[in-house]
């Protein structure tokens, strides 16, 4: 008796919907095994990790703080991936958006106006978009693989950030710590209420709505779908693959840049050597978990934000390492990709007789 994968005649709509749910269930089951191996009560550990972040107002606020950049970046990446443009460097675009957007509060320190915040967001988007333009240019001009170029640019951006906060932008009154001056007034994202939730979550929802309309109601969205599903058909229809590459990388880079300035003008309040715990990479999981659909990304972003808060709670309450807490995200991505196989293939059991007949053929 043998299990084989048999190609379906067409995509399974049922498995398209069930794949992320199955991946989540398998991730939880695997996590329970990991906790049990470490000598922890798996039910208690899973409660701390997935449920406890939803039980208090403070933790709920922190979930939305972390969900905002994940949704912004994930929504942009979902458009990229629908077009088969593989932007893996959103973390670098986030970092560059944070740097460029911070020009306003660091260089023009006394400028306090609503336009200050608008300029910071615009420059953040510009910085991320221009950084995303580099792999777009290399792809279109030299056919360089955008996976490699965008990923390598992440480390350049992070090293550049480290240099500016230890060098020209270091706060002279900061006791030699590698950080910029603290942002104040209109240089910070306004909060919604008395907590830490800021307007970044509103920008994320607006981005989701705009991209939903773009993908479902506009010619550009149709172009992206056609180019992604059938480049040959796209060429016959007169659609330009190169223009789609430019559009997708500029769009996703710009949204990542807004997420970056949202981090330094929100939770951090200044530039530091690290502005993100890896949102640009986690957003890849968000995009796939959300089925490359902006609305799906909205919910997937909240779920992955829960894993950040749950991971921190697990470290405090259960004494597990940060690596154990973070491994859930990697396991989830693995199961998403594995379960997506069932959209195109079905599992079939072959008996010994059938195996012999197949071998004979």
N, C-alpha and C positions, 0 to 999 in steps of 0.2 A: 504494500500500500504506500502511495506516494502523493504528496501535496504539490501541485504545480500552479503556476499563474497562467490563466487563459485570457487572451486579449478580448475585450468586449467589442461588439460591433459598433457601439457608440458610447459616449460618455454617460456615466450613471449619475443622473440628477440626485437620486437618493443618497449615494455615497458622497456627492459634493457637499450635501448638507450635513451628513452624519460624520464625515471624516474629522472635523475639528472636535466634535463631541467625543468621538472615540479616542482621539489623541489625548484629550484632557483626562478621560477616565483612565487610560493606560498610564499617564503621567502620575496621577494620584496613586494608583496601585503600586507603581514602581517606587514612588516616594515612601509609601508605607513600608515596603520591604527594606529600603535604605535605613529608615529610622529604626526599624526592628533590629537590623544587624548591629546598629550602634547601641542597642540596649535600651531604646526609648519606647514608650507606649505609642504605637503608630497612630492610634485614634486621637490621643492628646496632642501629638506632634502636628498632625494634619489640621486639627482644630486651631492650634496656635498659628499655623502657617496660612490657612485659607479663610478661616471664619473670624478669628479675633480682630483682624484689621477692620472688620465691618461692625464692631460692637461698641465703638465709642466715637464721639463727634471729632475728637482730635485725630484719631487714626483715619477716619473718613476724609477729613480735610487733607491729610497727607497723601491719601490715595489720589485725590484729584490734582494735587500739586504735581505728583509724579506722572499722572496720566496725561497731563497737558502736552509735554514734549513728545511722549510716545505716540499720541494721536496725531500731532502735527507731522512728525517725521513719517510715521507709518502710512498716513494718507498719501503723502507724496510718493513714497516707495511703492505703494500699491499701483499707482498710475504707471510708474516706471516698469514694474514687473509685468503688467498687462501688455505692455509694448515689447516685452522681451529685452528691455534695457536694464542691465543688472548693476544698479548702483549699490555698492557695498560700503561706500565711504561716507555715509551720512554723518558719522561721528566727526569726521574731519570738517564737513560743511557746517555742522553745529558749532564746532570750535571756532572756525573762521568767522561765522556770523556773530559769535559772542565778542570776538576781538574787534571787528570792524564796527559793530554797533556801539562798542564802548568808547569809540573815539569821541563821541559827543560829551559824555560826562567827565572824561579824563582830560580832554583838551579844552573844552568850553565849560569849565567847572561852575561858573556863576550863572549859566543859562538855565533859568527855571521858568518853564512855560509848558502848557500842554503840547506845544509843537516840539519840545525837547523829546518827549516820549515818542511822538510820531516819527521824528528823525531817527531815533535809536532803532525803532522797529524796521523802518525803511532801510537803514544802513545794514542792519542785521540780515535782512532778506537779500540785500545786494551782495554782501560778503559771502553768504552761503551759495547764492546763485553763481557768482563769478568763480567760486572754487569748484562748483559742479561743472562749470563750463570747460575746465581743463580736461577731464576725461572725455567730455563730449567732443572737443576739438581733436584730441588724440584718436578717438574712435573713428571720426569721420575723415580725418586727414591721412592717418597711417594705419587704420584698421586695428589699432591697439585694443587689447581686451580691457573693457571698462571695469571688469571685476578687479583686475590687478592694479590698474592705474588709480582707481578711486580708493582702493584699500591702502595702497602705499602713501597716498596723499594724506591719509589720516595721521600718520606718524609725523609727517612734516608739519602739519597744523599744530599738533600737540607740542612738538619741540619749539615751534615758533611762539606759542602761547607761554611756554615755560621761560623762554628768553625775555619776552616783553615784561613779564611780571617780576623778573629778577633783575631787569636792567632798566630801560628807559621809562617804564610805567610804574616802577616800584614806588610805593608810598614813602616819601622821605620821613614821615612821622610814624611809620608802621613798625618801629623797633626791629628793623632789618628783616621782617617777615616777607616772603615772596608774594606780595599782593598789591593790588592797586589801591588808590584812595577809595573810601566808602562812598557809594552813590547816595544821593539824598533827594527828597521832594519828588519833583516830576521826573527825576532820573530813575525812579523805581516804578515797577508795575503796581497800580492801585490794587488793593486787596478787596475781596468781596466779604464785607463784614469784619469781624474782629480777629479772624484767624489768619492763616497763611495762604489760603486759596486766593489767587490773583487773576487778573483778566486773561492770563495765558489760556485758561480753560475755555473762555469765551472765544478767543481767537481760534482755538482748536476746533470747536463746534462749527464756527463760521467756515473754516477751511473744509470740513467734512461736507457741509451743505453745498458749497461752491463746486467741489470736485464731484459730488453726486450728480449735480445738474450738468456739469461738463461731460461726464462719462455717459449720461443717459439721454441728454437732450441737444447735444451740439455735434456739428460736423467733426470738430477736432477729436471728440471722444470716439466717434465712429472710426476715424482714421487710426487712432491708437489701437482699437480692438482689431481692426482688419490687419494692420501691420503686425500686431502681436500674434494673431492666429494664423495668418497666411501672407507672408511677405510677398509672394508671387502675385497673389490676387491684388495686394496693395499696389504693386507696380503697374498692373494692368489698369487699375482704377486711377492712376496718375498721382498716387500719394507718394510723398518723398520720405524715405527711410531716414535720411540724414536730418531732415527737419524735425522728425519725431524724436530722434536722439537728442537734438538740441533742446527741444521743448521739455522732454521728460527730465533731463538732468538739471536744467535751469529751474524747473518747477520744484523738484524734490530738494534741490540744493537751497532754494529760497525758503522753503518751509522749514528745513533743518536749521537754517540761519535764524529764523524767527524763534525757533525753539531755543537756540543758543543764547540769544539776547534775553529771552524770557528767563533763563536760568540765572544769569548774572544780574539782571534787574529785578529778579524775584527772590528766590530762596537765598542766594549767595549775597547779593547786595554789593558785589565788587568782583573784579577779576582775580582769580586764583590760579595756581598751576594746573588744577583740574576743575573743569566746569561741569562735567557730566560723569555719572557712574557707569556709562556705557549705553546711554539711551539710543544712540545711533545704531548700535548693533542689535539691541533688544527690539527695536522697531522693525527689524527684518522679520522677527517672529510674529510681531503684531500684524504686519501686512499679510502674512500667510495664514495666520489664525483667523483673520478677518475676511478670508476668501478673496483677497485683493479687491475688496469692495469698501469704499469709504465709510459706509454705515457700519459694516462689520468691524472695521478698524476702530470705530468709536468704542464698541463694547470690548474688543480685544485689548485695547489700550488700558482700559480700566482693570481688566483681569491681570495683565502683566504688572500693572502698578501695585496690585494687591500682593504679588509675589515679592516685590521690593520691601513693602512694609512687613509682610509676613516673615520674610527672611531676617529682617532686623529683630523682630519679636522672637523668632526662634533662637537667635544668637543669645538674647538676653534671658529668656525664660528657660530654654532647654540646654544652653551652653554648647550648641553646635558651632562649628566654624563657619565663617562667611562663605567658604567654598562649598560646603554642604548646602547652604541656603541657596546659593546661586545655581547649583547644578540642575535645579528644577527647570530653569529656562532652557538649558541645553537639551534636557530630556524631552521637553515639550516640542522643541523644534524637530528633533529626531522623529518623534511619533507623528507629527503633522506630515512630514515628508513621506514617512513610511505608509501612513494611512491614505495619503493622496494617491498612492499606487493603485488602490482599489477603485479609484474613479475610472481608470482605463482598463484594469484587469480584474478578473474574479478568481477566487481561490477554488480550485477543482481537485477532487480526490481521485487518483487513478488506482484501480486495483491491479494486481499482477497481470491479469489477462489483458487489460487495456494497455498496460505498459508494453507488453510483448507486441501488441498490434501496432502501437505507435512506433516502436523500434523497427518493426518490419517495414513500415511505410517510409 
